Amino acid sequence: MIGAGGALDLLVRSSLVLAMIWIAAAALGRAGGSAAMRHTIWLLGLGALILLPLLSALMPPLELAVLPASPAEPLQAAMPAAAMIASAAPGPAAAAPVASLGLGDLLQLLYLAIAAGLLGRLAIGRLLLARLWQRARPVRDARWTNLLAELAATLAIRVPVAIRIAAGPAMPMTWGTLRPRILLPAEAPAWTDERLRIVLLHELAHIARRDSFARSAATIVCALYWAHPAIWYAARRMRLEQEHACDDLVLSLGAKASIYARSLIEVAGAFRPIAPGLSVAMVRTSELERRVTAIVGRGPRSRASARFVAGTCAGAVLATLLIATIAPVAALQSTPAPMPAPPAADFGPASPPAPAAPATPSLAAIPEGRSAPAPVRPVPAPAMFAARAAVPTEADYERAAERHAVDLEAYDRQLADYRRQLDIHRRQVSDLRDQGNLANTGNTGNSGNSGNSGNPGMPARPGQPAIPPTMPTPPTAPTPPTPPSALSRPAQLVQPTQPTQPVPPARGP
């Protein structure tokens, strides 16, 4: 079952897909795209939602550094993977959590129950259509069958199309992809040839476009993403563009817009659709005004070309792949966090301060006839300035990280042993408490106190309480090494400058 984090991640990614197809369809509509092209956009978007969880689970993640970096990340990145796994793994004596049904599990069960109910509604609709088809009577009029074959050839439909007359009032509809079927109302034999031609042409346009399969797929997507409010809007827009595309196809084959619009209005007022999620009815009352406006208008009525469909499919697959695999991660720091300066003990004993250079005697104080005193040589620089200080390097840090990983493994073993001893201690104290033989170790005078000098601990006897065992001491976790930084590297040494030799004064005449 998908956890709360996985459900939230899928919600965000599906929202990105729906926003992408909505923007693409709106941009295409403003650019003068036809209804068939807009229907292709919405259909591919709904198909992308089916592939989204599969691609997220099968494809490797594409890390995108967009999150702020945390201070602990450089250390975690430098630690070996084995050490991180060992530190995160519970000890062997850790008790397994007791399985319980929490609020998250109940919400998941509720989600799956509603999704199963919507899929069950799909199956019930199929059974309803099958029952309606069995009660209908086949068409045996040669005029109808010849007209159906002629229109099917015009639309390049190569599969046989079955047609029947319903036993009662029903909206003209079609369903089935491999075995398409057309159901007409009981009043259809009284129609004029022009209306019959328009109705059959509209239903055959749905068959040629495979709209029944598209509607079934949209119903499944809505059942899987039922909690997302935008999915229902996307499915509704796809069905509306589907009807507009069929209307454009009928008008492009020579039907008059006025007669076609009048036929839609009369059919919508006389019948209602059956199983609208599975069958493709000729018209719905809620969409009638918009469809009539589009029919009598002068918008683009071209079909979606093969080049457009191929390009749209490639773009949809690429966009879905990116949305499914992008994994936001923390951005890497350009420079590691500065390490505090090491103590003086790490660099050896401190050298004594250099003695101050003696002051040069004034030339005025030298009497005539005497030479100037020899210059005082400077004190050599301390040895600590001649050699580089021992500071930690990258190699030292890697060795320290490896030692830290070994220490973590030893700490895990000590922690597991501590838990076992703590469990034994608790059982012993519980047994003493149940026997009423538990005393305070701080009471003086009890013969069982091990703290009394000269009196060893004695076993418990009736009337003489026992001393509880000593609680074990938990182990101390190892301290991780600190990564080196630019501030810890030694600076370039500057050699002291030699003092200038004093110039002796010139002798007098």
C-alpha positions in Angstrom: 0.0 0.0 0.0 1.1 3.5 -0.7 2.1 5.5 2.4 1.2 9.1 3.1 4.5 10.4 1.6 4.0 8.3 -1.6 0.4 9.5 -2.0 1.4 13.2 -1.5 4.2 12.7 -4.0 1.9 11.2 -6.6 -0.6 14.0 -6.0 2.0 16.6 -6.7 3.3 14.9 -9.9 -0.2 14.2 -11.2 -1.0 17.9 -10.6 2.0 18.9 -12.7 0.8 16.6 -15.5 -2.7 18.1 -15.4 -1.4 21.6 -15.4 0.8 20.8 -18.3 -2.0 19.5 -20.5 -4.3 22.3 -19.5 -1.7 24.9 -20.6 -1.0 23.0 -23.8 -4.7 22.7 -24.7 -5.3 26.4 -23.9 -2.3 27.5 -25.9 -3.4 25.3 -28.9 -7.0 26.8 -28.7 -5.7 30.3 -28.8 -3.4 29.4 -31.7 -6.4 28.3 -33.8 -6.1 24.5 -33.2 -9.1 22.4 -34.0 -11.2 20.3 -31.6 -9.6 17.1 -32.8 -6.1 18.5 -31.9 -7.3 19.6 -28.5 -8.9 16.2 -27.8 -5.5 14.6 -28.6 -3.9 16.8 -26.0 -6.4 15.9 -23.3 -6.4 12.2 -24.2 -2.6 11.9 -24.0 -2.6 13.8 -20.7 -5.0 11.2 -19.2 -2.9 8.4 -20.6 0.2 10.0 -19.0 -1.5 9.7 -15.6 -1.7 5.9 -16.0 2.1 5.7 -16.8 3.1 8.1 -14.1 3.3 5.7 -11.1 4.8 2.9 -13.2 7.6 5.2 -14.5 8.2 6.5 -10.9 8.7 3.0 -9.7 10.8 1.6 -12.6 13.0 4.5 -13.7 16.0 5.7 -11.8 15.5 9.1 -10.1 16.8 12.2 -11.7 18.2 14.2 -8.8 17.6 18.0 -9.0 19.4 20.1 -6.4 16.8 22.6 -5.5 16.4 22.1 -1.7 18.5 24.0 0.8 21.5 22.2 2.1 21.7 21.2 5.8 24.8 21.6 7.9 25.1 17.8 8.5 25.1 16.9 4.8 28.8 17.2 4.1 29.6 14.7 6.9 26.8 12.3 5.8 28.1 12.5 2.2 31.6 11.7 3.3 30.7 8.7 5.5 30.8 5.3 3.9 27.4 3.8 3.1 28.0 0.8 5.2 28.6 3.0 8.3 25.4 4.9 7.7 23.4 1.7 7.3 25.0 0.2 10.4 24.1 3.3 12.4 20.5 3.4 11.2 19.9 -0.4 11.6 18.3 -1.5 14.9 20.1 -3.9 17.2 19.4 -7.6 17.0 17.6 -7.4 20.4 15.3 -4.6 19.4 11.7 -5.6 19.6 9.8 -5.6 16.3 7.0 -3.0 16.3 3.5 -4.4 16.9 1.4 -4.2 13.7 -1.5 -1.9 14.3 -4.2 -0.3 12.1 -3.6 3.5 12.2 -5.4 6.4 10.7 -3.2 6.3 7.6 -4.2 2.7 7.0 -7.9 3.5 7.3 -7.6 6.3 4.9 -5.8 4.0 2.4 -8.5 1.4 2.8 -11.2 4.1 2.2 -9.4 5.3 -0.9 -9.2 1.8 -2.3 -12.8 1.0 -1.5 -14.0 4.1 -3.4 -11.8 3.3 -6.3 -13.1 -0.3 -6.4 -16.7 1.1 -6.3 -16.0 3.3 -9.3 -14.5 0.4 -11.2 -17.5 -1.7 -10.2 -19.7 1.0 -11.6 -17.8 0.5 -14.9 -18.6 -3.2 -14.9 -22.3 -2.6 -14.1 -22.5 -0.2 -17.0 -21.1 -2.9 -19.3 -23.7 -5.3 -18.1 -26.4 -2.7 -18.6 -25.3 -2.0 -22.2 -25.2 -5.8 -22.9 -28.7 -6.2 -21.6 -30.0 -3.3 -23.6 -28.4 -4.7 -26.8 -30.0 -8.1 -26.2 -33.4 -6.6 -25.9 -33.0 -4.5 -29.1 -34.1 -5.9 -32.5 -31.7 -6.1 -35.5 -32.2 -3.9 -38.5 -33.2 -5.8 -41.6 -34.0 -2.9 -43.9 -31.7 -2.9 -46.9 -31.9 0.9 -47.1 -30.4 1.2 -43.6 -27.7 -1.4 -44.1 -26.6 0.0 -47.5 -26.4 3.6 -46.0 -24.4 2.3 -43.1 -21.9 0.5 -45.4 -21.6 3.5 -47.6 -20.8 5.9 -44.7 -18.4 3.4 -43.1 -16.4 3.2 -46.3 -16.3 7.0 -46.4 -14.8 7.1 -43.0 -12.4 4.2 -43.7 -13.9 1.9 -41.1 -12.7 -1.7 -41.9 -14.4 -3.6 -39.0 -18.1 -4.7 -39.3 -20.5 -2.4 -37.5 -23.7 -3.9 -36.0 -26.8 -1.7 -35.7 -30.0 -2.4 -33.8 -33.2 -0.6 -32.8 -33.9 -0.2 -29.1 -37.1 -1.6 -27.6 -37.9 1.7 -26.0 -36.8 5.4 -26.0 -33.0 5.7 -25.9 -30.4 8.2 -27.0 -28.6 7.3 -30.3 -25.3 5.8 -29.0 -22.4 3.6 -29.9 -19.8 1.6 -27.9 -17.3 -1.1 -28.5 -13.8 -0.9 -30.2 -13.2 -4.3 -31.6 -16.9 -5.0 -32.2 -18.5 -1.6 -32.6 -22.3 -1.3 -32.1 -24.8 1.4 -32.8 -28.1 1.6 -31.0 -30.9 3.8 -32.3 -34.2 4.7 -30.5 -37.5 3.0 -31.4 -38.6 6.1 -33.2 -35.7 5.9 -35.7 -37.7 4.2 -38.5 -39.9 7.3 -38.7 -36.9 9.6 -39.3 -36.2 11.3 -42.6 -33.4 10.1 -44.7 -31.4 13.3 -44.0 -31.7 12.9 -40.2 -30.9 9.2 -40.4 -27.8 10.1 -42.4 -26.7 12.7 -39.9 -27.2 10.4 -36.9 -25.4 7.5 -38.5 -22.6 9.7 -39.7 -22.1 11.1 -36.2 -22.0 7.7 -34.5 -19.7 6.3 -37.2 -17.4 9.3 -36.6 -17.0 8.1 -33.0 -16.2 4.6 -34.2 -13.6 5.9 -36.7 -12.0 7.9 -33.9 -12.1 5.0 -31.4 -13.8 7.3 -28.9 -15.4 4.4 -27.0 -12.0 3.1 -26.0 -10.9 6.7 -25.0 -14.0 7.0 -22.7 -13.4 3.7 -21.0 -9.7 4.7 -20.4 -10.8 8.0 -19.0 -13.3 6.3 -16.6 -10.5 4.0 -15.3 -8.2 7.0 -14.7 -11.0 8.9 -12.9 -11.5 5.8 -10.7 -7.8 5.6 -9.8 -7.4 9.4 -9.2 -10.9 10.0 -7.9 -9.6 12.2 -5.0 -7.9 14.7 -7.3 -10.5 17.3 -8.2 -8.8 18.3 -11.5 -9.1 14.7 -12.9 -12.9 15.1 -13.3 -12.5 18.4 -15.1 -9.9 16.9 -17.4 -12.2 13.9 -18.3 -15.1 16.3 -18.9 -13.0 18.5 -21.2 -11.8 15.4 -23.1 -15.4 14.2 -23.7 -16.5 17.7 -24.8 -13.6 18.1 -27.3 -14.5 14.5 -28.5 -18.0 15.6 -29.4 -16.8 18.8 -31.0 -14.3 16.8 -33.1 -17.1 14.5 -34.3 -19.3 17.5 -35.2 -16.5 18.9 -37.2 -16.1 15.6 -39.0 -19.8 15.4 -39.9 -19.8 19.0 -41.1 -16.7 18.5 -43.2 -18.4 15.6 -45.0 -21.2 17.9 -46.4 -23.8 18.1 -43.6 -25.5 21.5 -43.3 -24.9 23.3 -40.1 -28.5 24.4 -39.6 -30.0 21.0 -40.1 -27.4 19.3 -38.0 -27.9 21.8 -35.1 -31.7 21.3 -35.3 -31.3 17.5 -35.2 -29.1 17.8 -32.0 -31.7 20.0 -30.3 -34.6 17.6 -31.1 -32.7 14.5 -30.1 -31.6 16.1 -26.8 -35.1 17.1 -25.9 -36.6 13.6 -26.6 -34.1 11.2 -25.1 -31.5 10.8 -22.3 -28.2 9.0 -22.5 -27.6 5.5 -20.9 -24.3 4.6 -19.3 -22.6 7.9 -20.4 -19.2 6.8 -19.0 -19.0 3.8 -21.5 -21.2 4.6 -24.4 -20.9 7.6 -26.7 -24.3 9.3 -26.9 -25.1 11.7 -29.7 -25.7 14.7 -27.4 -26.1 15.7 -23.8 -28.3 18.5 -22.5 -25.5 20.1 -20.5 -23.3 20.4 -23.6 -26.0 21.3 -26.1 -25.6 25.1 -26.1 -21.8 25.0 -26.5 -22.0 22.4 -29.3 -24.6 24.3 -31.2 -22.6 27.5 -30.9 -19.5 25.7 -32.3 -21.5 24.1 -35.1 -22.9 27.3 -36.5 -19.6 29.1 -35.9 -16.7 29.3 -38.3 -13.9 27.8 -36.3 -11.2 25.3 -37.6 -12.6 21.9 -38.4 -9.4 20.0 -39.5 -8.5 16.6 -38.2 -5.3 15.9 -36.2 -2.6 15.0 -38.7 -0.3 12.0 -38.2 2.7 14.4 -37.7 0.8 16.3 -35.0 -0.2 13.1 -33.2 3.4 11.7 -33.4 5.0 15.0 -32.1 2.4 15.3 -29.4 3.0 11.7 -28.2 6.8 12.2 -28.1 6.4 15.5 -26.1 3.9 13.9 -23.7 6.2 10.9 -23.1 9.2 13.1 -22.5 7.4 15.4 -20.2 5.8 12.5 -18.3 9.3 10.8 -17.9 10.8 14.0 -16.5 7.9 14.6 -14.1 8.0 11.0 -12.9 11.7 10.8 -12.3 12.7 14.2 -11.0 13.7 13.9 -7.3 14.4 17.2 -5.5 17.5 16.9 -3.3 19.5 19.3 -1.2 21.9 21.5 -3.0 25.6 20.8 -2.4 27.5 23.4 -0.4 30.2 25.2 -2.4 32.6 25.3 0.6 32.4 23.0 3.6 31.5 24.5 7.0 34.6 26.0 8.7 36.1 23.8 11.4 37.0 25.4 14.7 40.7 26.0 15.2 42.4 23.0 16.8 43.9 23.4 20.3 47.5 24.4 20.7 48.4 20.9 22.0 47.8 19.5 18.5 50.7 21.6 17.1 53.3 20.7 19.6 54.6 22.7 22.5 54.3 26.4 22.2 57.6 28.2 21.4 58.8 31.0 23.6 58.2 34.5 22.2 61.1 35.9 20.2 63.2 38.4 22.2 62.9 41.9 21.2 65.8 43.2 19.0 68.2 45.4 20.9 68.0 49.1 20.2 70.7 50.4 17.9 73.0 52.8 19.8 72.7 56.4 18.9 75.6 57.7 16.8 75.7 60.9 18.8 76.6 58.8 21.9 79.8 57.3 20.3 82.9 59.3 21.3 85.3 60.4 18.6 88.2 58.1 17.9 86.3 54.9 18.7 84.8 52.6 16.2 81.2 51.6 16.1 80.3 48.5 18.0 79.7 45.3 16.1 76.1 44.8 15.0 74.0 42.4 17.0 73.0 39.4 15.0 69.2 38.7 15.0 67.8 35.8 16.9 67.0 32.9 14.5 63.3 32.3 13.9 61.7 29.6 16.1 61.6 26.1 14.8 57.7 26.2 14.6 57.9 28.8 11.9 60.4 26.7 9.8 58.2 23.6 9.5 54.6 23.3 8.6 52.1 22.6 11.4 50.5 19.2 11.4 47.0 20.0 10.4 44.3 17.4 9.4 44.1 16.7 5.6 41.5 15.0 3.4 43.3 11.7 3.7 43.3 12.0 7.5 39.6 12.7 7.5 38.9 9.6 5.3 40.9 7.4 7.7 39.1 8.9 10.6 35.7 8.3 8.9 36.6 4.6 8.3 37.6 4.3 12.0 34.3 5.9 13.0 32.4 3.4 10.9 34.2 0.5 12.8 33.4 2.3 16.1 29.7 2.5 15.1 29.6 -1.2 14.5 31.2 -1.9 17.9 28.7 0.6 19.5 25.8 -1.2 17.9 27.0 -4.5 19.5 27.5 -2.8 22.9 24.0 -1.2 22.6 22.5 -4.6 21.8 24.2 -6.2 24.8 23.1 -3.2 27.0 19.5 -3.8 26.0 19.8 -7.5 26.9 21.2 -6.7 30.3 18.6 -4.0 30.9 15.8 -6.5 30.1 17.4 -9.0 32.5 17.6 -6.3 35.2 13.9 -5.4 34.8 12.8 -9.0 35.0 14.9 -9.5 38.2 13.4 -6.4 39.8 9.9 -7.5 38.8 10.4 -10.9 40.3 11.6 -9.4 43.6 8.7 -7.0 43.6 6.2 -9.8 43.1 7.8 -11.8 45.9 7.6 -8.8 48.2 11.4 -9.2 48.7 12.6 -5.9 47.4 14.5 -3.5 49.6 16.1 0.0 49.3 19.9 -0.2 48.7 20.3 3.0 50.7 18.9 1.6 54.0 21.6 1.0 56.5 21.5 -2.1 58.7 20.1 -4.6 56.2 22.3 -7.6 56.1 22.0 -7.8 52.3 23.5 -4.4 51.6 26.7 -5.0 49.6 27.9 -1.5 50.6 28.4 -2.4 54.3 32.1 -3.0 54.8 33.0 -6.4 56.2 29.5 -7.8 55.6 29.2 -9.6 52.2 25.8 -9.7 50.4 23.5 -12.4 51.6 20.8 -14.2 49.7 17.2 -13.2 50.4 15.3 -15.1 53.1 11.8 -14.8 54.5 11.7 -11.6 56.5 15.1 -10.4 55.1 14.7 -8.4 51.9 17.0 -8.8 48.9 19.0 -6.1 47.2 17.9 -5.4 43.6 20.6 -5.9 40.9 22.6 -2.9 39.7 21.2 -1.2 36.6 23.6 -1.6 33.6 25.3 1.5 32.2 24.5 2.4 28.6 27.4 2.7 26.1 28.6 6.0 24.8 28.2 6.7 21.1 31.4 7.5 19.2 32.0 11.1 18.1 32.1 11.6 14.3 35.2 13.2 12.8 35.2 16.8 11.7 35.8 17.5 8.0 38.8 19.7 7.1 38.2 23.2 6.0 40.2 25.9 4.2 40.6 27.7 7.5 42.6 24.8 9.1 45.3 24.7 6.4 48.6 26.4 7.3 49.3 29.7 5.8 52.4 30.4 3.7 55.3 31.1 6.0 57.0 34.5 5.7 60.7 34.5 6.4 61.9 37.3 8.7 63.8 40.0 7.0 67.5 40.5 7.9 68.2 43.7 9.7 70.2 46.4 7.9 73.9 46.7 8.9 74.6 50.1 10.5 76.9 52.4 8.7 79.9 53.5 10.8 80.3 57.2 11.1 83.1 58.9 9.2 86.2 59.9 11.2 86.9 63.6 11.7 90.0 65.3 10.3 
